[in-house]
C-alpha cells in the first residue's frame, strides 16, 4: 500500500451538538450532439457563456444543454468555472456514472480535483412513452443512485477530492405518490431534482439549481429565502405550476424540487435533500458541502507531513510539542478558509469559538505502526427549517 493520507467521515455527531473554488461544477450532458468544436466524450472548461457558445452549441442543435448552461450563468453570473462533457444517446445515467468505466470519472480526472459536484442530465427531449417508467421516473434515475454514490466515494477515497452528484429526475410522470422514497436510502452524496420551466417536460431545470449552488457559500442552503427568488418566471412540477402541484409529497420523499411563498414573488428551491435518511448528518447538501470542504483543507495540510520525519519523545511516543504544532496548522487552515468565510457554525460573539477542533494524541506508537491518528471536528450551522409562532393579543 502506498503511503497516503486517509480521512474517514464521522456520522451521528450532530445530535450532540473563498480561498477554494467551492462553486466549480461539472456538467454531464447525456444525449448531446457533436457540433463544430464540441466533441462528445471530451472534457471542456469555461467561465463565460460566450466561451460555451464558441464550441458551436446552439438552441437548435442542443436545446436542453444550451438552456441549462444559459440558465446556469443567468443564476450564477459570468466568471464561474464550469466543466462539461457531452455524451452520446447510447449512454445512460448508470453507465456514465460508473466509478470504474464511466465518462463522469474521466471528467473528474480531467479537472484534476477541481470539480466539487456533478450535475447530470439528459439533453434529448425523449418521449416518456418510449421510456421504461419506474417509481414515477425514467427507471435509469433510480437505477443510477447506488452507482452515483460509489462514484462519489471513489472520488473521495482515491482522488481525495470529494464530490456530490445531482441527477435529473428525468421523465417525471406527474404522480408524486408513486415516487421511490429516497429517505429510506443511504446515498448521502446523491440528490435528484424534479421540476422544469416547461409544463410536462421530461427534463429538470438543472442549470438553475447548479447556478444557485455555485454562488452560495458551502454552508448556505440553496433554499434560503433571503437570497431571493430564482430567475425563471415560472417553474412546473410535472404538468402543474409548482404552487399548484403536490410538491409537499415530492419533498417528503427526499427530492429537490421547487415552491412558492404567499406574499413573495417568484419560485424558490424547497430544500436541499440528498437520497438518505433524515438521521444522516449529511442529509442536507449544505452539510455535505461543508464537511467536504473541511476534508479538502485537512488533506491539503496533512499531506505536507506525509513521509516527513516525526520527532519521538523519550517515552517512545510522539513529541507533544510537534503534535501541538500540527494541530495548530490544521486548525488555522480551516479557520482561514472556512471560519473566516462564515462556513462554520461558530458563535461570532465568542472570540474563542473557531468552530474547529483538531486533536493529535501524543501517545501513539508511530515507530511500530508508521501511522498517525488525527481527530478533527468542525461545527456546522443550524437551519431554521420550521418556524412556529405563538400569536395573540397583548393586554395592558
Residue pairs with C-beta under 8 A, 6 or more apart in sequence:
3 306
3 307
4 306
5 160
5 299
5 302
5 303
5 306
6 157
7 160
7 295
7 298
7 299
7 376
9 282
9 291
9 295
10 377
11 280
11 281
11 282
12 279
12 281
13 281
13 377
14 281
14 287
14 380
18 217
18 341
19 336
19 337
19 341
20 293
20 296
20 297
20 337
21 81
21 114
21 116
22 116
22 217
22 218
22 289
22 293
23 76
23 80
23 81
23 116
23 213
23 214
23 215
23 216
24 80
24 81
24 82
24 83
24 111
24 114
24 115
24 116
24 214
25 82
25 83
25 115
25 116
25 117
25 118
25 119
25 210
25 213
25 214
26 82
26 83
26 84
26 85
26 104
26 107
26 108
26 111
26 115
26 117
26 118
26 119
27 65
27 68
27 69
27 72
27 82
27 83
27 84
27 85
27 118
27 119
27 120
27 121
27 206
27 210
28 85
28 87
28 96
28 97
28 103
28 104
28 107
28 118
28 119
28 120
28 121
29 62
29 64
29 65
29 68
29 84
29 85
29 86
29 87
29 121
29 122
29 123
30 87
30 89
30 91
30 92
30 93
30 96
30 120
30 121
30 122
30 123
30 124
31 87
31 88
31 89
31 91
31 122
31 123
31 124
31 126
32 38
32 40
32 62
32 65
32 86
32 87
32 88
32 123
33 61
33 62
33 86
33 123
34 40
34 86
35 55
35 56
35 57
35 58
35 61
35 62
36 55
36 56
37 54
37 55
37 56
38 44
38 55
38 56
38 57
38 62
38 86
39 86
40 86
40 87
40 88
41 85
41 86
41 87
41 88
41 103
41 106
42 85
42 86
43 83
43 84
43 85
43 106
43 107
43 110
43 111
44 55
44 83
44 84
44 85
45 81
45 82
45 83
45 84
45 111
46 52
46 81
46 82
46 84
47 78
47 79
47 80
47 81
47 82
48 73
48 78
48 79
49 69
49 70
49 73
49 78
52 69
52 82
52 84
57 65
57 66
57 69
58 66
59 66
59 67
62 86
62 123
63 123
63 125
64 121
64 122
64 123
64 124
64 125
64 203
65 86
65 123
67 207
68 119
68 121
68 205
68 206
68 207
68 210
69 82
69 84
69 207
70 207
71 197
71 205
71 207
71 208
71 211
71 231
71 232
72 80
72 82
72 207
72 208
72 210
72 211
72 214
73 80
73 211
74 207
74 211
74 231
75 207
75 208
75 210
75 211
75 212
75 214
75 215
75 230
75 231
76 210
76 211
76 212
76 214
76 215
77 215
80 211
80 214
80 215
81 114
83 107
83 110
83 111
83 114
83 115
85 103
85 104
85 106
85 107
86 123
87 96
87 103
89 124
91 103
92 140
92 144
93 120
93 122
93 140
93 141
93 143
93 144
93 147
93 148
93 167
93 170
94 140
94 143
94 144
94 147
95 101
95 102
96 102
96 103
96 104
96 120
97 104
97 118
97 120
97 144
97 147
97 148
97 151
97 165
98 105
98 147
98 151
99 105
99 147
99 150
99 151
99 153
99 154
102 147
102 151
104 118
104 120
104 151
104 165
105 151
105 154
107 115
107 118
108 115
108 118
108 155
108 159
108 161
108 163
109 159
113 159
113 160
113 161
114 161
115 161
115 163
116 163
116 164
116 289
116 292
117 163
117 164
117 165
117 166
117 210
117 213
117 289
118 151
118 163
118 164
118 165
118 166
119 166
119 206
119 207
119 209
119 210
120 148
120 165
120 166
120 167
120 168
120 206
121 167
121 168
121 170
121 203
121 204
121 206
122 138
122 168
122 170
122 202
122 203
125 201
125 202
125 203
126 170
126 171
126 202
127 202
128 138
128 171
128 173
128 202
131 138
131 139
131 140
131 170
131 171
131 202
132 138
132 139
133 139
133 171
133 173
134 142
135 142
135 178
135 179
135 180
136 172
136 173
136 175
136 176
136 178
136 179
136 180
137 169
137 170
137 171
137 172
137 173
137 179
137 180
137 192
138 170
138 171
138 202
140 170
141 167
141 168
141 169
141 170
141 192
142 180
144 167
145 167
145 182
145 185
145 187
145 190
145 192
145 275
146 187
148 165
148 167
148 187
148 189
148 190
149 186
149 187
149 188
149 189
149 190
151 163
151 165
152 162
152 163
152 164
152 165
152 189
152 190
153 189
155 161
155 162
155 163
156 162
156 163
156 292
156 295
160 295
160 296
160 299
160 303
161 296
162 189
162 292
162 295
162 296
163 189
163 292
164 189
164 190
164 191
164 274
164 285
164 288
164 289
164 292
165 189
165 190
165 191
166 190
166 191
166 192
166 193
166 206
166 209
166 210
166 256
167 190
167 191
167 192
167 193
168 192
168 193
168 203
168 204
168 206
169 192
169 193
169 194
169 195
169 204
169 255
170 202
170 203
170 204
171 202
172 194
172 202
172 204
172 237
172 238
173 238
174 200
174 238
174 239
174 240
176 237
176 245
176 246
176 247
176 249
176 250
176 253
177 246
177 249
179 249
179 250
179 253
179 255
180 253
181 253
181 254
182 192
182 253
182 254
182 255
182 273
182 274
182 275
182 276
183 252
183 253
183 254
183 273
183 275
183 276
183 277
183 278
184 277
185 254
185 275
185 276
185 277
186 276
186 277
186 280
187 274
187 275
187 276
188 274
188 275
188 276
188 280
188 282
188 283
188 288
189 274
189 282
189 288
190 274
190 275
191 255
191 256
191 272
191 273
191 274
191 275
191 285
192 254
192 255
192 256
192 275
193 204
193 205
193 206
193 209
193 255
193 256
193 257
194 204
194 237
194 238
194 250
194 255
194 256
194 257
195 204
195 205
195 235
195 236
195 237
195 242
195 247
195 257
195 258
196 203
196 204
196 205
196 235
196 236
197 205
197 208
197 232
197 234
197 235
197 236
198 236
199 236
199 238
199 239
199 240
199 241
200 236
200 238
200 239
201 236
205 232
205 235
208 230
208 231
208 232
208 235
209 222
209 256
209 269
211 231
212 222
212 227
212 230
212 269
213 222
213 285
216 222
216 224
216 227
217 341
217 342
217 343
218 286
218 289
218 290
218 292
218 293
218 338
218 343
219 286
219 289
219 290
219 342
219 343
219 344
219 345
219 380
219 381
220 227
220 286
221 271
221 272
221 284
221 285
221 286
221 383
222 269
222 272
222 285
222 286
223 268
223 269
223 270
223 271
223 272
225 261
225 264
225 268
228 266
229 264
229 265
229 266
229 267
229 268
230 258
230 266
230 267
230 268
230 269
232 267
234 241
234 267
235 241
235 242
235 258
235 267
236 242
236 245
237 245
237 246
237 247
237 250
237 257
237 258
238 245
239 245
242 257
242 258
242 259
242 260
242 267
243 259
243 260
247 257
247 258
247 259
247 270
250 257
250 270
251 257
251 259
251 270
251 271
251 273
254 273
254 274
254 275
254 276
255 273
256 269
256 270
256 271
256 272
256 273
256 285
257 269
257 270
258 267
258 268
258 269
258 270
259 267
259 268
259 269
259 270
260 266
260 267
260 268
261 268
271 284
271 385
272 284
272 285
272 286
273 283
273 284
273 285
274 280
274 282
274 283
274 284
274 285
274 288
276 282
276 283
277 283
281 287
281 291
282 288
282 291
284 383
286 380
286 381
286 383
287 380
290 338
290 343
290 344
290 378
290 380
290 381
291 378
291 380
293 337
293 338
293 343
294 334
294 338
294 356
294 376
294 378
297 333
297 334
297 337
297 338
298 330
298 333
298 334
298 374
298 376
300 333
301 329
301 330
301 333
302 326
302 330
302 374
305 326
305 372
310 318
310 319
310 322
310 366
310 372
311 318
311 319
311 322
312 318
312 319
312 366
312 367
313 319
313 320
313 362
316 365
316 367
317 362
317 363
317 364
317 365
318 360
318 361
318 362
318 363
318 364
318 366
318 372
319 362
320 362
323 360
323 361
323 362
324 360
326 360
326 374
327 358
327 359
327 360
328 358
330 358
330 374
330 376
331 354
331 356
331 357
331 358
334 344
334 354
334 355
334 356
334 378
335 354
335 355
335 356
337 343
338 344
338 355
338 356
338 378
339 346
339 354
339 355
339 356
344 354
344 355
344 356
344 378
344 379
344 380
344 381
345 355
345 379
345 380
345 381
345 382
346 353
346 354
346 355
346 379
347 353
353 379
355 378
355 379
356 376
356 377
356 378
356 379
357 376
357 377
357 378
358 374
358 375
358 376
358 377
359 374
359 375
359 376
360 372
360 373
360 374
360 375
361 373
361 375
364 371
364 372
364 373
366 372
